[in-house]
Amino acid sequence: MDLDHPHLPGFLSAQLRDHGGQAELDAGLWTLFAVPAADPEANALAQSLLRTAPFAHDSGQTEDDQWTLYYVDTANRPLALAWLDDTIKLVAGEIRPVAPAHHALVTELITSAKPHRLAQDLAARHTRGELSAGLIHPPAEVRALLDRLHQCEPLFFAGFLTLLHHHLIDMLVLHQQILAEDIALKNELVLGGLSGDPFLQSRQDAAVEIRHILLRFQIINPIDQQKNTAVKNPYAVFLDVVYFNDEVIAPIDGLTVAVPRADFLNALHTIRRNLARGDSFHSFDTQAPWMNQSIAYPFRFIKQRVDSHPELAVLDTLYMLERAVSV
């Protein structure tokens, strides 16, 4: 896929509006793209997009030979819709949706008898760059994870900790979903006596680490050890982002600059688009050919925050920065 193709965003927008797997061509067949048969550039673009698509697809012309249709059958439609959504987000530089295969692993983990192994699998995929922070973000899924902690299974505590270590649970949603009894459980386990059973002791050790992470994001108030109701956004706290009146208050070169949220998001999306092209974040500077006046200040602030957290993958920091200004 050529992310630099000048017509790519417009092509995808028009196809999503008019087709995008929503129009049934015939019984059990769904149109992804429809382009004029006499337009070689549009056909080449459609073919380029579909060349590496992870699902079976086909193409053909309408009866009047005016249009070339690219379509999938009903069995492949869910994968095609997910792929199209992911492609649109990738081209726009926005946060990409969770891949169906990864979501299936999360769904399985919530009820699995071996949650630690599934958590380790997701962590390994994160380490390889296959997925980034915030994988688990639907409120119902986050709540299900918190509910299962109350069963006090050592293996689930280990799995939950692994997910937190790899930033795979959205901390903004976790802060919204966590209840007093969830925190009380962790405090109770942390304060309990040491167990002679190494298996049970591993649960206490995991509870200590989970509590430490929740304190680091100030989801737990370090003063009263309860839910921190004074904090509205753990990512803003963690990355020291001051967001007020639709502006990010950014310290840059000794100055305090009020960056409009729209410019901040535009900078994040531009950075992601260039990362998707294969460029290195650490090669970016304000002299980059894609730089412009509206994103220069937010870019410098973003670079500060990325550089101040070298322990994080760049895409993880970008995810957290975008969630830090969620409204």
N, C-alpha and C positions, 0 to 999 in steps of 0.2 A: 504494500500500500504506500503510495506516494503522499505523505502528509503535507508536502509543500505544493501539491497541485492546487492552483488558484481557484478552480471551480469545485473542489471537493466539498467544502462546507455548504455551498448553495445546493449542490446536487443532493447531498444527504438530507438537507432540510426539506427540499421539495418532494423527494421520494417518501420521506417519513410522513409528510402531510397528506400525500395523495395515495400512497400504497403501503409500503413498510410492513407487509405481511398481514395487513388488516383487511385487504380486499380479496374475496374468494373468487378466483378466476373460473373455477369449475368445481365440481364436487370433489372435496379433498385436496384442492390445489390452491395455493395462496401466492399472490403477486408480491414479491419484494421490491423489484424495480421494473419500471416501464419507461423505455426511452424511444425516441423516434428512430426507426430503422435506418433512416438516411443520415443519421448523425454519428459518424464514426468515433468522434471524441467521446461522446456520452457512452457509447457502447464499450469503448476501450476502458473507460473509467469503471463502469459496472463490472466488467470482466476482471479488472485488476483487483477490485474490492473482494470479489467472490473467489478469487484464485486460491486463497489459503483459508477459506471459510471452513469451519469444523463440522459441516453438515452436508448432506447430499442435496443437490439443487439441479435445476435444468433450465433451459431457455427455449424460446420459440417465437415465431412471428404470428401476429393476429391474421385473421382471414383476409383482410384487405392489404396485408404486407406493409402497413404504415408504422407499426410499433413492434419492437422486440421486448418480450416479456421474460423476466428472470423470476423463477418461482420455486417453491418448495411444496412438499406434500404435508399433510397434517401431522405425520409422525415427526418430521423434522422442523415443524413450525416453532415449537418452544425454543429450541436451540438457535434457530434463525433470529427470533425476536430478541433473545438475550445478546446474540452477537451484534445485531444492528444497534441495540442500545449501547453496548460497550464501544462500538466503533464511533458512534456519534460523540460519546463522552471523551474518547481518546482524541479525536480530532479537535474538540473544543477545549481540551486541557482540563476538563472538569474531573471530579472524583469519579472513578470508574465503578460501575455496579459490581456486585459479587457474582462471580461466575457460578453457573448452576452446579458444577461439580464441587466447588468449595462450599456452597450453601448446603449441599447434601451431606457433606462431612460434619458441618455444624449441627444440622438436624439430628444426625446419628449420635454425635457426641452427647447431646443433652440427655439421652436416655440409655446410652451404651453402658454395658457392664465393664468396659475397659476404656473409660474416658481419657485416661492419661495417654494412651497410645494414639488416640485420634488427635488430642491436643499436641502431642509431639510431632505428628504428621503435619498438622497445620503450621506449627512453628518451623519445621524444616522447609516447608514451602515458602514461608515468610523470609527465612534466611536466604533462600535462593532467588528471592525477588519476584516470586510468582504472585504474591499478594501483599498488600500493605496494611497499615494500621486501620482499625475500625471495621474489620471484617464482620464482627458480630455487632450489629447496631439496631435491628428491629427491637422495640421495647419488649415485646412478648418473649423474644429469645433471651434477652438479657435477664428478664425477670425469671425465666425458667432456670437459668444457670444459678441465680441467687437462691431460688427455692430449693434446688437440689443440694446446695451446701448444707441445708438444715438436716439432711440425712446423715451428715457427719462421716461420709465415706473418705478414708484417707486417699484413695486413688483419685477421687473427684477433686479433692482439695489440691492435689498435685497437678491435675489437669488445669484447674482454674488458675493456679499460679503461673503455669506455663503460658496460658493465654494472656495474662496480664504482663508478664515479662516481655512478650513480643508485641504488646500494644494491640492485640487483636480484638479486644472488647472496647467499644466506644465509651470513653470515660464520661462524656457528657450525658449519654443515655444511662450509664451506670449510676451517676450521681442523681439523676431524676428518679430512677427506679429503686434505689437502695432504701431500705426501711430501718427503723430503730432496732427491730429485732434481728436484722441481718448483722448490724454492727455489734449488738450485744452478744451474738453467737461468737463472733471473732474475738471480742474482748474476753469472753469466758474461756475460750480455748487457750488464748495467749497467757492468761493468768493462772491456768490450771497447773497442777504439779506435773513434774516430769514423769513420763510413763516408762515402765520397765519393758514394755512391748515396743520394739523398734518400729513396727508398722504403725501403731497408734502415735508414737512420738513423731513420725514423719508428718502426720496430720497437724500436730501442734506447730512444728517447724514451718509448715506451709502457711498456717494461719498467721504466724508472726510476719512472714514475708508479705502476705496479702495485705495485712494491716499496714505494714511499712509503705507499700505502694499507695494505698489509699490516703495515707498521711502526706505522702509526697505530692499528690495531686490535690491535697486539702479537701478531699471528700469527707474525711474524718477531721474534726476540729481537734488540734493537738492539745487544747486547753481542757475541754471537758470530755474528750474522747467520744463524742456523739457526732451525728451527721452535721456537717458544716453548712448550716442554712444561710450563712453570710456569703458563701461562694455560689455564684450562679453558673460559672463555666470553668471546670477544672483545667481545660486546655489553656485558657487565658492565663490562669494562675501559673501553670507549669512553665509556659513559654514567656511569661511576663509581657503579655499583650494587654494594653489598656484600650478598651473599646467603649466609646461613649458618643451618643448622639449621631450614630451612623458614621463615625470616624474612628480610625486607629490613631492614637496619640503616640507618634513614633519619635524616639530620641535618635537623631542622626547628626553626627559631627558636632556635638555640643548644642545643637538646636532641637527644639521640640516642634515637630511638623505634624499637622493634622491631615491625615491621609484619608480621603473619602473611601468608604467601604468598596464602592464600585471599582476604584483604581487598584485597591489592594487585591481584590479578587481577580481583576484583569491581569495583574502581575503574576499571581499564582498560576493562573491558567496558561499564560504565555510561557512561563518556566516549564510547566508540565509538557506543553506541546513540544518544546525543544528537547526535553529529556526523552520524549517518545521517539524523536528522530535519531536518538543514539548519542546525543551530545552529553558531555560531563558538566554537572552543575558547577564544579570548581573552576571550569574554564569560562564561566559567564562573568561578565562585568558590564559596566555602564557604556562600554564602547561596542557592545554586541550589535550586529546589524538589525536585530529585531527590537532594539531598545527604542523607546520614545519618551517624551517628556512626562506623560501621565503616569508611567509606571516606574520611572527612574527612582524616585524616593521610596515607594513601597518595595521595589526590588532590593534596595540597599538595606532596608529594615529586615526583609526576609532573609537576606544573606547573613546578616548579623545573627539572627535566631538559628539558622542552620549551623553556622560556624560555632555557636555557643553550645551546641548539643552534638558533638561528634559521635557520641554513642548511638545516635539514632540514624536509621537510613533516611536519606534525603526525602524520599516520597512519604515516609512516616511523618517527618516534620512538616511537610507541606500539607498533609492531611490535617494535622493538629492545628496548624495556623488557620486553615479554612474553617475548621470547626470552632476555633476560638472567636470567630465573629459571626457565628450562627445566630439567626434571629427567629 
